[in-house]
Amino acid sequence: VLVPESGGMVQAMKAGLMEIADLFVVNKSDRPGADEMKMQLVDASRYVIWEGRRPAVVMTSALKGDGLVELADEVEAYGRWLQEGGRKEKKRRDQAKTRIRELVRSGLEERFWARDSVQRALDLAAQEHQLGGGSLVELAQQFWVSVRDELSRSEIVT
């Protein structure tokens, strides 16, 4: 649920909502900017098609009660669509896989950056950058090479 005056479209993109939302609701549709926000969401939703379906965009005004029937209809239609062909189970499985990947990545990242040798190599790369010793991309590649071999022998991956 987004509101026009909050810069909601930008916030939605920053929060990653565009990739995970099943339905967008522009509440306070009577406010300035609501139509523009809807157009932006409809446009952006072209890139988040899942199983042939784009997230619907519904305009509502809780204060006036506008759009609530349409919202209920969209939620029901989405529920029916999700039940077809095992989509609900697939979506749940995909969500679980994504969350597992995030947890593993986070754990590995935490263990990686906690290593003294990694911090020393990072400090050296930052000093090299300050001295004009290369671009950040080049230094990141050199940093990775310097710690990679140690990582294959470390407890990070065990």
RAVEN-V294438 format. One record per backbone hydrogen bond with DSSP energy under -0.5 kcal/mol. CO is the residue of the C=O (numbers start at 1). NH is the residue of the N-H. E is the energy in kcal/mol with one decimal. If there is no record, write none. Layout:
CO_NH_E ; CO_NH_E
//
This chain:
2_27_-2.5 ; 3_6_-1.3 ; 3_8_-0.9 ; 4_7_-1.2 ; 7_10_-0.5 ; 7_11_-2.2 ; 8_12_-3.0 ; 9_13_-2.1 ; 10_14_-2.5 ; 11_15_-2.5 ; 12_17_-2.1 ; 12_18_-0.8 ; 13_16_-0.9 ; 16_19_-0.9 ; 16_20_-0.8 ; 17_20_-0.5 ; 17_21_-2.5 ; 22_56_-0.8 ; 24_58_-2.7 ; 25_2_-3.4 ; 25_27_-0.9 ; 26_60_-2.8 ; 27_4_-0.7 ; 28_31_-2.3 ; 31_34_-1.6 ; 33_37_-2.4 ; 34_38_-2.4 ; 35_39_-2.4 ; 36_40_-2.4 ; 37_41_-2.6 ; 38_42_-2.9 ; 39_43_-2.4 ; 40_44_-3.0 ; 41_45_-2.4 ; 43_46_-1.2 ; 44_47_-1.9 ; 45_48_-1.5 ; 50_53_-1.7 ; 53_50_-2.5 ; 56_24_-3.0 ; 58_26_-3.0 ; 60_29_-2.6 ; 61_65_-2.5 ; 61_66_-1.0 ; 65_68_-1.0 ; 66_61_-2.3 ; 67_71_-2.4 ; 68_72_-2.5 ; 69_73_-2.6 ; 70_74_-2.5 ; 71_75_-2.5 ; 72_76_-2.4 ; 73_77_-2.7 ; 74_78_-2.5 ; 75_79_-2.3 ; 76_80_-2.3 ; 77_81_-2.6 ; 78_82_-2.8 ; 79_83_-1.5 ; 80_84_-1.1 ; 81_84_-0.5 ; 82_88_-1.8 ; 83_86_-1.0 ; 84_87_-1.7 ; 86_90_-2.3 ; 87_91_-3.1 ; 88_92_-2.5 ; 89_93_-2.6 ; 90_94_-3.0 ; 91_95_-2.6 ; 92_96_-2.4 ; 93_97_-2.6 ; 94_98_-2.4 ; 95_99_-2.4 ; 96_100_-2.6 ; 97_101_-2.5 ; 98_102_-2.3 ; 99_103_-2.4 ; 100_104_-2.7 ; 101_105_-3.0 ; 102_106_-2.6 ; 103_107_-2.4 ; 104_108_-3.0 ; 105_109_-2.9 ; 106_110_-2.5 ; 107_111_-2.3 ; 108_112_-2.8 ; 109_113_-2.7 ; 110_114_-1.2 ; 111_115_-0.5 ; 112_115_-1.3 ; 115_119_-2.1 ; 116_120_-2.6 ; 117_121_-2.2 ; 118_122_-2.4 ; 119_123_-2.6 ; 120_124_-2.3 ; 121_125_-2.1 ; 122_126_-2.5 ; 123_127_-2.5 ; 124_128_-2.5 ; 125_129_-2.0 ; 126_130_-2.2 ; 127_131_-1.8 ; 128_133_-3.2 ; 129_132_-1.8 ; 135_139_-2.7 ; 136_140_-2.5 ; 137_141_-2.1 ; 138_142_-2.4 ; 139_143_-2.7 ; 140_144_-2.6 ; 141_145_-2.3 ; 142_146_-2.2 ; 143_147_-1.5 ; 144_148_-2.3 ; 145_149_-0.7 ; 147_151_-2.0 ; 148_152_-1.6 ; 149_153_-0.6 ; 150_153_-1.0 ; 151_154_-1.2 ; 154_157_-0.7 ; 155_158_-1.0
//
